[in-house]
Amino acid sequence: MIDSQFERKASDLLQELLLDLLLVTDGRTTDLLEILLNEKVTVQVIRQQQIAEDTNLIGEFSGGPYYIRESVLIGEKSGFVVSHNIALVYSKHVPPALFKNIAHRKQGIGKAISSLGVRSFRKVVDSGFVNEEEAVDLFRQPVNIRFTNLHNKVPYKRYFMYFGRKPGIQLLEYYHPSLIEHRLQQEIKKK
């Protein structure tokens, strides 16, 4: 009994540490997700559309047209949905080749940046954990997160991607809270 209690506590601690790392990194999140999942991920675009200029998008965010993109990242082999992502693209502040790649919906934004060799930096502005029913998009509207079997609060991170002096993309990413548990179960099944 003590061993199983210790193992559960160790597993919970490991999961907490890895999710915390995911929330604070300002590097390529997709790379970290692939490492944690131990497989490549593919993007499935749920919706992508041009939106009207919003009066809330002033100052450094002004200069539409604006595009909203909602997608999920899914493990290629397992089909496990690891993240639900909402991006607001400020098209005037994104390199043209990258914008074209995003518009074709074939890759995740991070993969597109990497494959094109575009220089960027990220600034994390918010992160934490929310209950599923508290999940909202970038306009504070409720969002239906595409995760199954949710039993825990959902980790999220909101950040800006810069390709110059002004942000080009604002991202809000929700991560499946059972990502680490899923990976551990996959490893146990192999043995």
C-alpha positions in Angstrom: 0.0 0.0 0.0 2.8 2.4 0.8 4.5 1.8 -2.5 1.3 2.6 -4.5 0.7 5.7 -2.4 4.3 6.8 -3.0 4.0 6.0 -6.7 0.7 8.0 -7.0 2.3 11.0 -5.2 5.4 10.8 -7.4 3.2 10.6 -10.5 1.2 13.6 -9.4 4.3 15.6 -8.6 5.9 14.7 -12.0 2.7 15.8 -13.8 2.5 19.0 -11.8 6.2 19.9 -12.6 5.9 19.1 -16.3 2.6 21.1 -16.7 4.2 24.0 -14.8 7.1 23.9 -17.3 4.6 23.9 -20.2 2.9 27.0 -18.8 6.0 29.2 -18.3 8.1 28.3 -21.4 8.4 31.0 -24.0 9.9 28.5 -26.5 8.2 26.4 -29.1 5.3 24.8 -27.2 4.7 22.2 -29.9 8.2 20.8 -29.4 7.6 20.4 -25.7 4.2 18.8 -26.4 5.8 16.3 -28.8 8.4 15.4 -26.2 5.9 14.9 -23.5 3.6 12.9 -25.7 6.5 11.0 -27.3 5.1 11.3 -30.8 4.6 13.9 -33.5 1.4 16.0 -33.4 -0.7 17.2 -36.3 -2.9 20.2 -36.5 -6.7 20.1 -37.1 -8.1 23.5 -37.9 -11.6 23.9 -36.4 -12.2 27.3 -37.8 -10.3 30.1 -39.5 -11.8 33.3 -40.7 -11.2 37.0 -41.1 -12.9 39.1 -38.5 -13.9 42.7 -38.4 -11.7 45.2 -36.5 -12.6 45.1 -32.9 -12.5 48.4 -30.9 -10.6 46.5 -28.2 -7.7 46.0 -30.6 -6.1 49.4 -30.5 -2.6 50.7 -30.0 0.0 48.1 -30.7 -2.7 45.6 -31.9 -4.3 47.9 -34.5 -3.8 47.4 -38.2 -6.1 44.6 -39.5 -7.2 42.6 -41.2 -7.4 40.2 -38.4 -7.8 36.4 -38.6 -9.0 34.1 -35.9 -7.9 30.5 -36.0 -9.1 27.8 -33.7 -7.3 24.4 -33.8 -6.4 21.3 -31.9 -3.1 19.4 -31.8 -3.5 15.7 -32.0 -1.0 12.9 -31.5 -0.3 11.3 -35.0 -0.3 7.7 -33.6 -2.5 7.9 -30.5 -5.1 10.4 -31.7 -4.9 12.0 -28.3 -5.8 15.7 -28.3 -3.0 17.5 -26.4 -4.0 21.1 -26.9 -6.9 23.3 -28.0 -5.6 26.6 -29.4 -7.1 29.9 -30.3 -4.9 32.4 -32.3 -5.6 35.9 -33.3 -3.4 36.9 -36.2 -2.6 40.6 -36.8 -1.8 40.1 -40.5 0.1 43.3 -40.9 2.6 42.3 -38.3 3.3 38.7 -39.6 5.9 38.0 -42.3 4.0 37.4 -45.6 5.4 33.8 -46.1 4.3 32.8 -42.6 0.9 34.4 -43.1 0.5 32.5 -46.4 1.4 29.2 -44.6 -1.1 29.9 -41.8 -3.8 30.7 -44.3 -3.3 27.3 -46.0 -4.1 25.5 -42.7 -1.5 22.7 -43.3 0.7 23.2 -40.2 0.5 24.4 -36.7 1.8 28.0 -36.3 4.9 26.9 -34.4 5.8 24.3 -37.1 5.3 26.9 -39.8 7.6 29.4 -38.1 10.3 26.7 -37.7 10.0 25.4 -41.2 10.3 28.9 -42.7 13.2 29.8 -40.3 11.3 32.9 -39.2 12.8 34.7 -36.2 10.3 35.4 -33.4 10.0 35.8 -29.7 7.2 35.0 -27.3 5.9 36.9 -24.3 3.8 35.0 -21.9 1.2 37.3 -20.4 -1.1 34.9 -18.5 -1.2 31.2 -17.4 -2.8 29.0 -14.9 -5.6 26.4 -14.5 -9.3 26.8 -15.1 -12.4 24.5 -14.8 -13.7 23.4 -18.1 -16.7 25.6 -17.9 -14.5 28.6 -17.3 -12.7 28.3 -20.6 -13.0 31.3 -22.8 -11.6 32.5 -26.1 -9.5 35.6 -26.7 -12.6 37.8 -26.7 -13.7 36.3 -23.3 -16.5 34.3 -25.0 -17.1 30.7 -23.7 -15.3 28.0 -25.7 -16.0 24.3 -25.9 -12.6 22.6 -25.3 -12.2 19.4 -27.3 -10.8 17.2 -24.6 -12.3 13.9 -23.4 -12.4 12.6 -19.9 -11.7 15.8 -18.0 -11.3 15.2 -14.3 -8.9 18.0 -13.4 -8.6 21.7 -14.0 -7.3 22.6 -17.5 -3.9 24.3 -17.8 -3.7 27.2 -20.1 -1.2 29.8 -21.4 -1.8 33.1 -23.2 1.0 34.8 -25.0 2.1 37.1 -27.8 4.4 36.2 -30.7 6.5 39.0 -32.0 8.2 39.1 -35.4 9.4 42.7 -35.0 8.4 45.5 -32.7 4.7 44.8 -32.7 2.9 41.5 -31.8 1.9 39.5 -34.9 -0.1 36.7 -33.2 -1.9 36.4 -29.8 -2.3 32.8 -28.7 -4.4 31.1 -26.0 -3.6 27.4 -25.6 -5.4 25.0 -23.3 -3.5 21.7 -22.6 -5.0 18.4 -21.7 -4.5 18.0 -18.0 -4.1 14.2 -18.4 -1.2 14.5 -20.9 1.4 13.1 -18.6 -0.9 10.4 -17.3 -1.6 9.4 -20.9 2.1 9.2 -21.7 2.7 7.0 -18.6 -0.1 4.7 -19.6 1.4 4.4 -23.1 4.8 3.4 -21.6 3.2 0.8 -19.3 1.4 -0.8 -22.2 4.7 -1.2 -24.1 6.1 -3.3 -21.3 
